[in-house]
Amino acid sequence: MLKAAGQAFQELFSPPFRAVMVKCVAFTLALLAGLIVAAEWSFAHFVSWPDWIETSIQWLGGLALVAGSIFLIPPVTSLIAGLYLDDIAAVVERENFPNDPPGRELPTAKSIWLAIRFFFVVLAVNLLALLLLLVPGVNLIAFYVGNGYLLGREYFELAAMRHVSEAEAKRIRKANNVPVLLCGLVIAALASVPILNLLTPLFATSFMVRVWKRIAAKPNGGLRRGGSGDRVREAATPAAGR
């Protein structure tokens, strides 16, 4: 897992990734700026304050929103992942797994729907973590565990769905809950580092494509024995080109 994470991080700065990186970072910054401006405008528009209080609140509110943007990065990057995942995954597969059959792009409408759904789920978790800021220790646990689970689950399933159906991707992920969660915690850790967190969609996609390939290449498709494993194994192994 750590080796795959290291390879994914190094790949972020390679030439094939630069075009996608520029689009992801620009979109992230624009969306964050839009959210901050919308929040400030809403507060100033619907509440009437004396000028000096309103000015102070706007400045303090802006600083608070910038400081709290760490909680906005995961949901924002989850939205971007749904829009650019196929571009990123295609680069990873072409550069690192040239002998494997390439994944298929998700339909545009489905990608947008998955991105929006994921955005609101992750946003809800991070708002909860933000509300727990006053509870020592609990807020960090909520942030990392919540985001680790959600980011790991979603990025893995999105990477897997390029090769198998959505239902099969979910079954394979459930059969590998622990490693997927651990990978999600690595992604959540990067998402909590200022500046570097802007690269979260690229890193997470590159990372999870590698994780998917390794799980799918196992003799049993990385699945536990029994239950629905036999049905998924047939889909998982050919998908990795093994």
N, C-alpha and C positions, 0 to 999 in steps of 0.2 A: 504493500500500500504506500509506504513512504517513498519507495523507489519511483512508483508511478506518479506520485505527487511532485517529486523533484523533477522528473522528466517533463511533466505538464507545465511547471513553473518556468523552466528553462525555455520551453517552446514558445512562451508568450512573446519573447523578444526576437523571434526568428522572422526573416523576411515574409514568408507566406502568411503570417499572422498580422502583419502591420496594418493592412487595409481594413480588416475586420476590427482590429483594436481601435483604430481611429473612430470608426462608426459607433462602436459600443461605448467608448469613453465620452464622445460628444453627446450621444443620446442620453447617457446617464446624467451628465452635468446639466443638460437642458431640462430634463425631467425633474431633477432635484431643485433647480432654480425655480421652475414653474410651481412646484409644490410649496416652496417657501414664500414666494411672492403671493400666491393665492391665499395662503393662510394669513399673511400679514394684511392683505387687502380685505379679507372677510372680517377680520377682527376690527380694523379701523372703520369699515363701512357700516357695520351693524351695531357698533357701540359708540356712543357719543361721550368724549372726554375733553377736558380742557386741553389746550394746545400743548402745554409743557408735559402733561401726563401722557398724552397720546404719543408725543415724540419719544419720551423715555421708554414707554411700553414697546414702541416699534423697534427701538434700538435693542432693548433687552430681549424682546421676543425674537428678533432676528438672530442675535447671538445664541439664544437658547435653541432655536431651530437648527442653526449650523452645528452646534454642539450635539444636538440630538439626531443629526443626520446619520449617525452610525446605526440608528435603529431603522432608518429609511432605506439604507443601502441594500439589505437583503431583499425586501419586496421589490425595489426598483430593478435590481439585477435579475430577479426572477422574471419580471416582465420582459426584459431585454433578451433573456435566455430563450424565451419562446419565439422571439422574432428572428434571432440570429443563430440559433443553435445549429441548424442545418449547415450554414456556411462554415461555422467553426468545426463541426464534426467532420465535414467533408475534407477539410484541410488536414485534420489529424489522421483520418483514415488513409488519405492519399499519401501522406508523407511517411507514416509509420507502419501501415499495414497494406502495402501495395498489392500483395498477393491475395488478399481477401476480397470477396465480393463487396462492392461499395454499398453503403446503406441507401435506403430510399428516402427522399424528402417527404415530410409530413404535408398533407394538404394545407394550403394557406389558411383557410377558415378554421381548421382544427388547431393549427399552431396558435392562432390569435386567441381562440377560446381557451386553450390550455394555459396560455400566458396570462390572460386576464384572471382566470380562476385561481391560478397559483399566486398571482399578485395579491389578491384580497385575503387569501388564507395566510400567507406570510406576513402581510400587513397587520392582520388581527393578532398574530402571535407577538409581533414586535411592539404593538401598542400595549399589550398586556405586560410585556417585559418592561416597557417604559413606565407604566403605572406602578410597577414593583420596585422602582428605583429607591424608594425610601426604606425598603426592607433589606437590610444588609445581607449580602451573599445570595439571596434568593433571586435578585434581578439577573445576576451573571449566570446562574444556573438556568434560569428560564430562557435567557437569550441564547446560550450555547446549545442547550439540549433541544429547545424548540426549533431553532434554526438548523441545528445539525440534523435532526430527524427530517424536517421538511425539505431542506436543500438536498440532502442525500437522496431522499426518496424521489424527488421530482427530477433531478438531473440524471439519476440512474435510469429512471423509466423513460425519459425523453431520449437518452442515448440508445436504450434497448429497442424503443419503438421504431427506430430506423431499420430494424432487422426482423422484429417479430410484432405480433399484434399487441394492442394495448392490454388485453386481458393476460396474455402470456408474459408481458413485461412486468405486470403487477405480481404474478405468481412467482416469477424468478426473483424479483426483489424481496418478496416475503420469505422466500427460501434462503435468502442471504441477508436477513435483517441486520445482523450484528456488523458484518463488514461494511455494509452500505451506511449504517449509522456512523461508524468510525470515520468513513470517508466524508460524510456530511459534517462531522465535527471539524475536520481539517478545513473544509470550505468555509464553515462559520468562523473559524479562527482568522482566515484571511479577510473575511468580510468585516471584521472588527478592527482592522488596521487601516488608519487613514491613508489616503492616496492609493495604496495597494488595493483597497477594496473596490476601486473602480474597475479593476481587472477581474473581478470575481466571475462574471459570466464566461470569460475566455478560459480562465483556469479551471473552473468547475466542469465545463464541457469537455475540455481536453483530458482532464483527470478521469471523469466518469466514462468516457469512451474507452480509455485504457482498462478501467476496472471491468466494464462490460465485456471487453474482448477476453480478458483473463478468465472471468467466470464462465463465459460461453464456451471457451476452449477446453475446459475441464472435461474429463471422460464422462462425467454424469451431468454436465451442464451446470456444475456448481450447486446442485440441488440436493436436498435431503432425500433419503430413500423413502419410498412408499408414498401414499397419498396421490397428489396430482403430479408428482415429479416425473413419472414416466411419460405423461402427456406433453410436458414442457420440454423434456430432454431432446426430443426429436426436432423441435423448432430451434432450440438454442444452439446446438452444435453446428448445423450447417450455416447458421447466421454468421458465425465467426470465421467461416472459410476453412475449418479444420476437417 
